Each structure stands twice: as structure tokens, then as C-alpha cells.
């Protein structure tokens, strides 16, 4: 059974996923800055033709950037006619980080447990995790009618729901969107209209539906939400849960560049603006008679840990992995297969391209 520990004491809100008492993922939400999925009534501040987008204000002190690529084709004419001072309904796609602005989108998503309502999507899609028969059925014959520019994405759990349940959820999400439009029509300046979901809702929407989980939280709103969802959940408010579960040491270790394995193998993880570079070193590893065997066994151990570290640190984007050089093709293939197998535990989408001409493993991981 997996345990999910949600610690919301103080300004820093953190979560951890444990599988058989081993931490396999960390998450963090910080401060009061705009959060992913929040919906704002924004005001156009500055047109930026050179950047193919516009800067918008979310509040007197907070700005965001809207790219043309984050504007639905169904409203292409409206984007061309944007003017300074215009009010726009936008959603936070990516929170501000470091020198990066808050990234906004007009491709708004109203997320539910089984499906995602797209006011401007104008398409029907289904999770690749659904059975092929369920995916084809839902895409070709959704249990409700789409009107105008509406679209929908069926999540992996949709295959377990009846048509009536999906219809009810669809109507609830559609009603939520109507209420957002109604509230926005009564405002004259930038304002947040829809808060991000409680943290447990955000996290539970990321998890595979087949997981058997036990939750721990110190936030009553999360406890109520999870209880209503029928989850096994414990409320503990006495002290920070990361302290109770002895997670602080692992949390700090996940911030360091170098990871040491018990065998002596070391892994160096360096994140840059463009990509993440990971280097594997044999270090003090001993035990195999030949250089090739040493490289093979070191790499086998390393790729399993690398898969875990990617989730622990929530690393996204392009990732390049420099393994210890192996000459035998069978060894290279076995290491690559071990890596792909380890990545199956990841709750976000990963794609391993394989070895480059220089012998590096090239992959991408969807940014959380």
C-alpha cells in the first residue's frame, strides 16, 4: 500500500508519496503567488509582438505572460484584436519560478475526477491509460452533447464510471464554468475568480486510479475532501507530518547535486535552464572483475535510482544521462530496459528516446 503524506503547516506546503516505506516522490507548493489551475480575470498591460504574446496583470503587484500559442484556435480573431486595458479570463498554466513570470493560458481546463471540461477546446480526447475499447467508446460516443466550442478530456478513471455518472460530472463542471463567467461579468478589474483545488485534490488527480493509497494530512479541508472521496485518510494536527514520518533528511538530500548509493556508485544531477544533465560515476564501487562488467552493474543500479530521483525532485523537460561507457550492445539494451521499467512507477508522462550517437540516454519528463 502507498502512503501519501500531506504537510501544510506554515507557508511551505509539501507532500510525499511512499511505496513500501520508501519515498518515491516529493511535491511542494509555496507562498501566496498564483498557483497552477487558478482562474483570473486579467487586464492586458502590454502587447509584445516580438514575443508573440502579451503581458497581463493578475493583481496590482502580479504580472503574467500570455503566448499566442496558449490561445485557442476557436478565438483566433479575438487574439489579433487585443488592446491594452482589455479584460481577459485566463488560467495559470505554470507558476512563477525564479526569473520566470507566471505563464497564463486561454485554453482553460475545469478539472474533475473523471473528466476535464474544456470551454474552448472543441475536441474530445481520452487518456492513453484507458482500455482501447473504453477509449474508442468515449471518444466516439461521449455520454453527453458538446455545444459550440466545448471540448472534453476523459481521464483514466472514466472507464470505471457509468454514463450517468459521467453525465452528472460533466454538468457539474459546465455549471462551474458558467458561474465563473457570471462572476467575471460583474468585475471591472483583475481578480482571482477560482482558487486552485485543495492540495489533496490536486495531488489525487495526478495519481493512477488503480493505486491503493492511505492518506495522512494536517489540514481539515483536505481531510474533508478525501473522506468525501471515500479515501482512507488520517488527520494529524499535533506536529508537522514530515517530522512525524522522518522525511526531513530525505527532503534535504533531494536538493543536493550528488547522490551516493550504498555500493559506492555516485550520481550527479545538474539542472539548467535548457535541460537537466545527469552523470554516473563508479566511485568506490568494487566487485566485478572486468571494466565492462563493472560499468554494466553500476549502470543497472544507477538507472533505477535516477528514475526515483526524477520524481523526488519533480524534474521536467529534456534530460540527458551520461552512463559509464559500455561496449557490449546487450548490456546497453538491458540497462535501457531496466530504466524504462523503473519509469513506469512515475505518475507523470515520460518518454525515453534511447541512446544518442555519443552514448547518452535522452529522455523527456512532463513538468509537473
Helices and strands as residue ranges (DSSP letters): E 2-7, E 12-19, E 22-30, E 39-48, G 49-51, E 53-59, E 62-67, G 68-70, G 73-75, H 76-80, E 87-94, E 102-105, E 110-111, E 115-118, E 124-126, H 132-140, E 151-154, G 156-160, H 163-185, E 191-194, H 199-204, E 213-217, H 220-228, E 232-235, H 241-244, H 248-253, E 258-260, E 266-271, E 276-281, H 291-312, E 317-322, H 329-343, E 350-355, E 361-365
